[in-house]
Amino acid sequence: MQNIASGQRPLLLAALERLAADRYRLWAKAHPDPEIREGLLACAEREEEIARRVESLHAHAAEDQKALLAENPELLVLNRTLFEGRLLTDQFLMQAEGERAGAAAWRALALAATDAPTEELLLGCSTLEEANAAFLQSLL
């Protein structure tokens, strides 16, 4: 993320949130426990909500995100391969850690916000990330 302009980082993070939502849906589809499936789908929805909130701050979010991912294809490779071959519990633990890191990132971005509505929006993203981390932690 160091080669990404600071103003573009939230958009890139939002795109990564959508990829995480896809991962949650895959886990839900494959999980035999209906309660856990429901919880994983709720996590996916929170990831989508984070993305929607952040994208609402940018006029050309989809186009900019597409360009950012094209310029950084290693992120898509990492997203696809990071969890491969790992036990599901290890995947959940890794994702929970990622959710906590995401919460910290949104808090940091909120501190740098230049207006109260943006700060509040980004802090709300942090809360959603923490909810996902808590759910995953409950499964371990």
N, CA and C atoms as a LAMMPS dump frame, in Angstrom:
ITEM: TIMESTEP
0
ITEM: NUMBER OF ATOMS
420
ITEM: BOX BOUNDS ff ff ff
-5.0000000000000000e+02 5.0000000000000000e+02
-5.0000000000000000e+02 5.0000000000000000e+02
-5.0000000000000000e+02 5.0000000000000000e+02
ITEM: ATOMS id mol type element x y z
1 1 1 N 0.823 -1.2 0
2 1 2 C 0 0 0
3 1 3 C 0.865 1.261 0
4 2 1 N 2.136 1.088 0.177
5 2 2 C 3.011 2.255 0.239
6 2 3 C 3.104 2.978 -1.098
7 3 1 N 2.916 2.262 -2.194
8 3 2 C 2.995 2.91 -3.501
9 3 3 C 1.639 3.481 -3.943
10 4 1 N 0.636 3.412 -3.069
11 4 2 C -0.697 3.937 -3.36
12 4 3 C -0.799 5.333 -2.748
13 5 1 N -1.265 6.287 -3.529
14 5 2 C -1.458 7.65 -3.018
15 5 3 C -2.401 7.608 -1.823
16 6 1 N -2.1 8.391 -0.812
17 6 2 C -2.88 8.341 0.433
18 6 3 C -4.369 8.561 0.191
19 7 1 N -4.73 9.41 -0.738
20 7 2 C -6.137 9.65 -1.031
21 7 3 C -6.845 8.469 -1.682
22 8 1 N -6.063 7.559 -2.26
23 8 2 C -6.626 6.382 -2.921
24 8 3 C -6.694 5.163 -2.002
25 9 1 N -6.001 5.209 -0.883
26 9 2 C -5.948 4.045 0.016
27 9 3 C -7.323 3.606 0.517
28 10 1 N -8.177 4.538 0.931
29 10 2 C -9.502 4.078 1.365
30 10 3 C -10.263 3.333 0.267
31 11 1 N -10.136 3.795 -0.961
32 11 2 C -10.806 3.112 -2.072
33 11 3 C -10.251 1.715 -2.29
34 12 1 N -8.945 1.59 -2.189
35 12 2 C -8.341 0.27 -2.337
36 12 3 C -8.792 -0.637 -1.202
37 13 1 N -8.796 -0.114 0.008
38 13 2 C -9.271 -0.912 1.143
39 13 3 C -10.723 -1.334 0.945
40 14 1 N -11.541 -0.448 0.409
41 14 2 C -12.939 -0.794 0.148
42 14 3 C -13.04 -1.935 -0.86
43 15 1 N -12.196 -1.912 -1.88
44 15 2 C -12.185 -3.01 -2.859
45 15 3 C -11.786 -4.315 -2.185
46 16 1 N -10.826 -4.243 -1.282
47 16 2 C -10.393 -5.438 -0.552
48 16 3 C -11.493 -5.929 0.391
49 17 1 N -12.297 -5.014 0.902
50 17 2 C -13.439 -5.412 1.741
51 17 3 C -14.414 -6.255 0.928
52 18 1 N -14.625 -5.88 -0.321
53 18 2 C -15.524 -6.669 -1.18
54 18 3 C -14.955 -8.072 -1.441
55 19 1 N -13.648 -8.154 -1.58
56 19 2 C -13.02 -9.475 -1.751
57 19 3 C -13.192 -10.312 -0.483
58 20 1 N -13.084 -9.678 0.665
59 20 2 C -13.306 -10.388 1.925
60 20 3 C -14.761 -10.856 2.017
61 21 1 N -15.686 -10.036 1.548
62 21 2 C -17.095 -10.433 1.554
63 21 3 C -17.29 -11.701 0.716
64 22 1 N -16.627 -11.759 -0.419
65 22 2 C -16.697 -12.965 -1.262
66 22 3 C -16.177 -14.178 -0.508
67 23 1 N -15.088 -14.003 0.233
68 23 2 C -14.505 -15.112 1.004
69 23 3 C -15.501 -15.576 2.074
70 24 1 N -16.127 -14.642 2.768
71 24 2 C -17.126 -15.017 3.774
72 24 3 C -18.273 -15.811 3.144
73 25 1 N -18.707 -15.394 1.959
74 25 2 C -19.797 -16.117 1.303
75 25 3 C -19.374 -17.536 0.904
76 26 1 N -18.126 -17.684 0.469
77 26 2 C -17.63 -19.032 0.146
78 26 3 C -17.591 -19.906 1.392
79 27 1 N -17.108 -19.36 2.485
80 27 2 C -17.094 -20.116 3.742
81 27 3 C -18.513 -20.497 4.146
82 28 1 N -19.444 -19.558 4.02
83 28 2 C -20.827 -19.828 4.407
84 28 3 C -21.428 -20.931 3.547
85 29 1 N -21.175 -20.869 2.266
86 29 2 C -21.726 -21.865 1.338
87 29 3 C -21.255 -23.274 1.683
88 30 1 N -20.009 -23.37 2.151
89 30 2 C -19.417 -24.681 2.424
90 30 3 C -19.631 -25.161 3.858
91 31 1 N -20.096 -24.302 4.744
92 31 2 C -20.173 -24.683 6.153
93 31 3 C -21.447 -25.459 6.445
94 32 1 N -21.326 -26.57 7.185
95 32 2 C -22.508 -27.408 7.448
96 32 3 C -23.451 -26.856 8.522
97 33 1 N -22.975 -25.975 9.387
98 33 2 C -23.786 -25.469 10.494
99 33 3 C -24.576 -24.233 10.051
100 34 1 N -25.907 -24.302 10.084
101 34 2 C -26.715 -23.17 9.615
102 34 3 C -26.49 -21.878 10.417
103 35 1 N -26.248 -21.988 11.702
104 35 2 C -26.008 -20.786 12.507
105 35 3 C -24.697 -20.12 12.117
106 36 1 N -23.684 -20.916 11.885
107 36 2 C -22.394 -20.367 11.466
108 36 3 C -22.519 -19.786 10.063
109 37 1 N -23.238 -20.493 9.181
110 37 2 C -23.479 -19.949 7.834
111 37 3 C -24.123 -18.566 7.925
112 38 1 N -25.132 -18.446 8.777
113 38 2 C -25.827 -17.165 8.947
114 38 3 C -24.861 -16.094 9.463
115 39 1 N -24.022 -16.456 10.41
116 39 2 C -23.043 -15.509 10.946
117 39 3 C -22.024 -15.083 9.909
118 40 1 N -21.584 -16.021 9.095
119 40 2 C -20.62 -15.699 8.042
120 40 3 C -21.25 -14.792 6.989
121 41 1 N -22.514 -15.033 6.674
122 41 2 C -23.199 -14.159 5.721
123 41 3 C -23.397 -12.76 6.299
124 42 1 N -23.609 -12.668 7.601
125 42 2 C -23.708 -11.349 8.245
126 42 3 C -22.362 -10.635 8.159
127 43 1 N -21.274 -11.383 8.307
128 43 2 C -19.94 -10.79 8.149
129 43 3 C -19.758 -10.274 6.721
130 44 1 N -20.191 -11.058 5.751
131 44 2 C -20.089 -10.63 4.347
132 44 3 C -20.856 -9.329 4.136
133 45 1 N -22.035 -9.239 4.717
134 45 2 C -22.832 -8.018 4.558
135 45 3 C -22.138 -6.821 5.208
136 46 1 N -21.498 -7.04 6.359
137 46 2 C -20.761 -5.94 6.988
138 46 3 C -19.609 -5.487 6.105
139 47 1 N -18.921 -6.425 5.471
140 47 2 C -17.829 -6.066 4.561
141 47 3 C -18.361 -5.232 3.395
142 48 1 N -19.488 -5.643 2.845
143 48 2 C -20.11 -4.891 1.752
144 48 3 C -20.53 -3.5 2.219
145 49 1 N -21.031 -3.414 3.442
146 49 2 C -21.458 -2.121 3.976
147 49 3 C -20.26 -1.18 4.136
148 50 1 N -19.153 -1.709 4.597
149 50 2 C -17.94 -0.89 4.691
150 50 3 C -17.584 -0.348 3.309
151 51 1 N -17.568 -1.231 2.331
152 51 2 C -17.224 -0.814 0.963
153 51 3 C -18.191 0.257 0.465
154 52 1 N -19.486 0.057 0.671
155 52 2 C -20.481 1.043 0.218
156 52 3 C -20.251 2.402 0.876
157 53 1 N -19.995 2.385 2.167
158 53 2 C -19.78 3.649 2.884
159 53 3 C -18.577 4.404 2.324
160 54 1 N -17.482 3.698 2.179
161 54 2 C -16.261 4.358 1.709
162 54 3 C -16.416 4.81 0.262
163 55 1 N -17.01 3.968 -0.555
164 55 2 C -17.207 4.328 -1.961
165 55 3 C -18.122 5.549 -2.106
166 56 1 N -19.009 5.753 -1.153
167 56 2 C -19.918 6.901 -1.233
168 56 3 C -19.169 8.236 -1.124
169 57 1 N -17.936 8.184 -0.665
170 57 2 C -17.126 9.4 -0.526
171 57 3 C -16.402 9.766 -1.815
172 58 1 N -16.481 8.898 -2.835
173 58 2 C -15.708 9.089 -4.064
174 58 3 C -16.622 9.04 -5.28
175 59 1 N -16.532 10.055 -6.102
176 59 2 C -17.409 10.174 -7.267
177 59 3 C -17.247 9.035 -8.27
178 60 1 N -16.033 8.586 -8.49
179 60 2 C -15.77 7.553 -9.495
180 60 3 C -15.149 6.318 -8.848
181 61 1 N -15.754 5.869 -7.769
182 61 2 C -15.179 4.797 -6.961
183 61 3 C -14.906 3.529 -7.768
184 62 1 N -15.877 3.044 -8.497
185 62 2 C -15.713 1.761 -9.199
186 62 3 C -14.585 1.822 -10.216
187 63 1 N -14.534 2.893 -10.975
188 63 2 C -13.487 3.021 -11.986
189 63 3 C -12.111 3.142 -11.336
190 64 1 N -12.034 3.929 -10.279
191 64 2 C -10.756 4.106 -9.578
192 64 3 C -10.295 2.799 -8.935
193 65 1 N -11.232 2.048 -8.368
194 65 2 C -10.873 0.768 -7.75
195 65 3 C -10.377 -0.218 -8.795
196 66 1 N -11.043 -0.255 -9.912
197 66 2 C -10.616 -1.158 -10.992
198 66 3 C -9.188 -0.831 -11.411
199 67 1 N -8.884 0.448 -11.543
200 67 2 C -7.531 0.868 -11.922
201 67 3 C -6.526 0.509 -10.837
202 68 1 N -6.883 0.734 -9.583
203 68 2 C -5.971 0.419 -8.482
204 68 3 C -5.642 -1.07 -8.435
205 69 1 N -6.644 -1.901 -8.622
206 69 2 C -6.398 -3.352 -8.615
207 69 3 C -5.591 -3.778 -9.837
208 70 1 N -5.827 -3.146 -10.968
209 70 2 C -5.049 -3.461 -12.173
210 70 3 C -3.582 -3.065 -11.995
211 71 1 N -3.358 -1.968 -11.293
212 71 2 C -1.99 -1.497 -11.048
213 71 3 C -1.279 -2.299 -9.959
214 72 1 N -2.036 -3.055 -9.195
215 72 2 C -1.487 -3.831 -8.083
216 72 3 C -2.008 -5.263 -8.125
217 73 1 N -1.717 -5.986 -9.193
218 73 2 C -2.296 -7.332 -9.346
219 73 3 C -1.845 -8.308 -8.26
220 74 1 N -0.739 -8.001 -7.61
221 74 2 C -0.263 -8.879 -6.539
222 74 3 C -1.274 -8.968 -5.393
223 75 1 N -2.098 -7.94 -5.232
224 75 2 C -3.112 -7.971 -4.178
225 75 3 C -4.181 -9.019 -4.48
226 76 1 N -4.538 -9.148 -5.744
227 76 2 C -5.518 -10.165 -6.124
228 76 3 C -4.933 -11.565 -5.982
229 77 1 N -3.668 -11.717 -6.334
230 77 2 C -2.998 -13.012 -6.173
231 77 3 C -2.931 -13.374 -4.69
232 78 1 N -2.533 -12.431 -3.867
233 78 2 C -2.448 -12.669 -2.431
234 78 3 C -3.817 -13.02 -1.868
235 79 1 N -4.834 -12.291 -2.273
236 79 2 C -6.187 -12.579 -1.807
237 79 3 C -6.618 -13.994 -2.177
238 80 1 N -6.233 -14.433 -3.342
239 80 2 C -6.621 -15.752 -3.826
240 80 3 C -5.823 -16.869 -3.166
241 81 1 N -4.569 -16.624 -2.815
242 81 2 C -3.693 -17.713 -2.369
243 81 3 C -3.413 -17.747 -0.869
244 82 1 N -3.651 -16.674 -0.167
245 82 2 C -3.266 -16.574 1.23
246 82 3 C -3.873 -17.668 2.103
247 83 1 N -5.096 -18.048 1.817
248 83 2 C -5.81 -19.002 2.661
249 83 3 C -5.733 -20.442 2.142
250 84 1 N -5.185 -20.62 0.945
251 84 2 C -5.15 -21.953 0.321
252 84 3 C -4.406 -22.966 1.182
253 85 1 N -5 -24.145 1.28
254 85 2 C -4.343 -25.256 1.959
255 85 3 C -4.309 -25.145 3.474
256 86 1 N -4.981 -24.194 4.032
257 86 2 C -4.978 -24.013 5.489
258 86 3 C -6.27 -24.561 6.091
259 87 1 N -6.165 -25.01 7.323
260 87 2 C -7.354 -25.452 8.043
261 87 3 C -8.33 -24.291 8.172
262 88 1 N -9.604 -24.605 8.216
263 88 2 C -10.616 -23.566 8.309
264 88 3 C -10.429 -22.724 9.572
265 89 1 N -10.075 -23.357 10.678
266 89 2 C -9.855 -22.585 11.907
267 89 3 C -8.693 -21.611 11.736
268 90 1 N -7.661 -22.015 11.015
269 90 2 C -6.542 -21.103 10.755
270 90 3 C -6.984 -19.958 9.839
271 91 1 N -7.829 -20.273 8.878
272 91 2 C -8.349 -19.224 7.995
273 91 3 C -9.166 -18.215 8.794
274 92 1 N -9.999 -18.712 9.702
275 92 2 C -10.803 -17.815 10.531
276 92 3 C -9.91 -16.951 11.414
277 93 1 N -8.882 -17.542 11.975
278 93 2 C -7.95 -16.787 12.818
279 93 3 C -7.242 -15.711 11.997
280 94 1 N -6.783 -16.068 10.817
281 94 2 C -6.115 -15.098 9.942
282 94 3 C -7.072 -13.96 9.567
283 95 1 N -8.301 -14.313 9.243
284 95 2 C -9.279 -13.289 8.858
285 95 3 C -9.601 -12.388 10.048
286 96 1 N -9.724 -12.971 11.235
287 96 2 C -9.992 -12.165 12.434
288 96 3 C -8.868 -11.154 12.655
289 97 1 N -7.634 -11.592 12.465
290 97 2 C -6.5 -10.673 12.595
291 97 3 C -6.569 -9.586 11.532
292 98 1 N -6.961 -9.962 10.324
293 98 2 C -7.127 -8.985 9.249
294 98 3 C -8.24 -7.983 9.558
295 99 1 N -9.305 -8.462 10.176
296 99 2 C -10.408 -7.57 10.556
297 99 3 C -9.928 -6.557 11.597
298 100 1 N -9.133 -7.018 12.551
299 100 2 C -8.611 -6.092 13.567
300 100 3 C -7.677 -5.065 12.937
301 101 1 N -6.866 -5.511 11.987
302 101 2 C -5.983 -4.577 11.281
303 101 3 C -6.806 -3.583 10.475
304 102 1 N -7.877 -4.061 9.864
305 102 2 C -8.769 -3.175 9.124
306 102 3 C -9.416 -2.147 10.038
307 103 1 N -9.838 -2.587 11.217
308 103 2 C -10.44 -1.657 12.178
309 103 3 C -9.444 -0.56 12.544
310 104 1 N -8.2 -0.95 12.766
311 104 2 C -7.162 0.037 13.103
312 104 3 C -6.925 0.997 11.934
313 105 1 N -6.948 0.476 10.721
314 105 2 C -6.741 1.324 9.54
315 105 3 C -7.869 2.337 9.415
316 106 1 N -9.109 1.904 9.606
317 106 2 C -10.236 2.84 9.487
318 106 3 C -10.177 3.893 10.592
319 107 1 N -9.75 3.481 11.803
320 107 2 C -9.606 4.473 12.88
321 107 3 C -8.538 5.502 12.531
322 108 1 N -7.425 5.04 11.977
323 108 2 C -6.349 5.961 11.586
324 108 3 C -6.827 6.92 10.501
325 109 1 N -7.554 6.403 9.541
326 109 2 C -8.092 7.264 8.485
327 109 3 C -9.111 8.251 9.05
328 110 1 N -9.877 7.817 10.04
329 110 2 C -10.847 8.711 10.671
330 110 3 C -10.138 9.861 11.377
331 111 1 N -9.036 9.567 12.033
332 111 2 C -8.271 10.614 12.716
333 111 3 C -7.752 11.661 11.733
334 112 1 N -7.477 11.22 10.51
335 112 2 C -6.945 12.13 9.494
336 112 3 C -8.044 12.831 8.701
337 113 1 N -9.298 12.473 8.954
338 113 2 C -10.412 13.065 8.205
339 113 3 C -10.48 14.567 8.46
340 114 1 N -10.897 15.286 7.439
341 114 2 C -10.958 16.745 7.538
342 114 3 C -12.346 17.261 7.902
343 115 1 N -13.319 16.355 8.035
344 115 2 C -14.657 16.788 8.428
345 115 3 C -15.307 15.717 9.303
346 116 1 N -16.212 16.158 10.144
347 116 2 C -16.856 15.263 11.109
348 116 3 C -17.664 14.138 10.456
349 117 1 N -18.45 14.393 9.39
350 117 2 C -19.199 13.284 8.791
351 117 3 C -18.29 12.164 8.254
352 118 1 N -17.18 12.533 7.633
353 118 2 C -16.255 11.512 7.125
354 118 3 C -15.625 10.767 8.283
355 119 1 N -15.243 11.481 9.315
356 119 2 C -14.659 10.834 10.497
357 119 3 C -15.642 9.823 11.077
358 120 1 N -16.892 10.22 11.212
359 120 2 C -17.913 9.328 11.76
360 120 3 C -18.124 8.102 10.868
361 121 1 N -18.173 8.32 9.563
362 121 2 C -18.348 7.222 8.614
363 121 3 C -17.217 6.206 8.751
364 122 1 N -15.981 6.693 8.825
365 122 2 C -14.827 5.797 8.91
366 122 3 C -14.771 5.082 10.257
367 123 1 N -15.145 5.769 11.326
368 123 2 C -15.205 5.103 12.628
369 123 3 C -16.255 4.002 12.625
370 124 1 N -17.348 4.233 11.915
371 124 2 C -18.366 3.193 11.773
372 124 3 C -17.835 1.97 11.048
373 125 1 N -16.961 2.183 10.088
374 125 2 C -16.325 1.059 9.384
375 125 3 C -15.493 0.239 10.365
376 126 1 N -14.804 0.926 11.244
377 126 2 C -13.995 0.25 12.251
378 126 3 C -14.868 -0.645 13.141
379 127 1 N -16.012 -0.131 13.519
380 127 2 C -16.934 -0.906 14.359
381 127 3 C -17.407 -2.167 13.637
382 128 1 N -17.693 -2.049 12.353
383 128 2 C -18.118 -3.215 11.573
384 128 3 C -17.006 -4.256 11.483
385 129 1 N -15.786 -3.803 11.304
386 129 2 C -14.635 -4.727 11.258
387 129 3 C -14.506 -5.471 12.588
388 130 1 N -14.656 -4.735 13.677
389 130 2 C -14.527 -5.355 14.997
390 130 3 C -15.617 -6.39 15.233
391 131 1 N -16.825 -6.132 14.72
392 131 2 C -17.907 -7.112 14.844
393 131 3 C -17.547 -8.399 14.11
394 132 1 N -16.947 -8.282 12.945
395 132 2 C -16.534 -9.477 12.212
396 132 3 C -15.449 -10.228 12.958
397 133 1 N -14.482 -9.498 13.496
398 133 2 C -13.411 -10.148 14.255
399 133 3 C -13.989 -10.894 15.453
400 134 1 N -14.931 -10.281 16.137
401 134 2 C -15.542 -10.91 17.31
402 134 3 C -16.289 -12.188 16.923
403 135 1 N -17.01 -12.142 15.797
404 135 2 C -17.714 -13.345 15.364
405 135 3 C -16.734 -14.468 15.06
406 136 1 N -15.71 -14.164 14.293
407 136 2 C -14.721 -15.188 13.95
408 136 3 C -14.046 -15.729 15.201
409 137 1 N -13.711 -14.851 16.128
410 137 2 C -13.073 -15.284 17.365
411 137 3 C -13.992 -16.231 18.141
412 138 1 N -15.293 -15.996 18.063
413 138 2 C -16.242 -16.863 18.766
414 138 3 C -16.257 -18.281 18.202
415 139 1 N -15.774 -18.443 16.982
416 139 2 C -15.761 -19.756 16.344
417 139 3 C -14.515 -20.561 16.688
418 140 1 N -13.527 -19.904 17.269
419 140 2 C -12.238 -20.567 17.531
420 140 3 C -12.207 -21.216 18.896
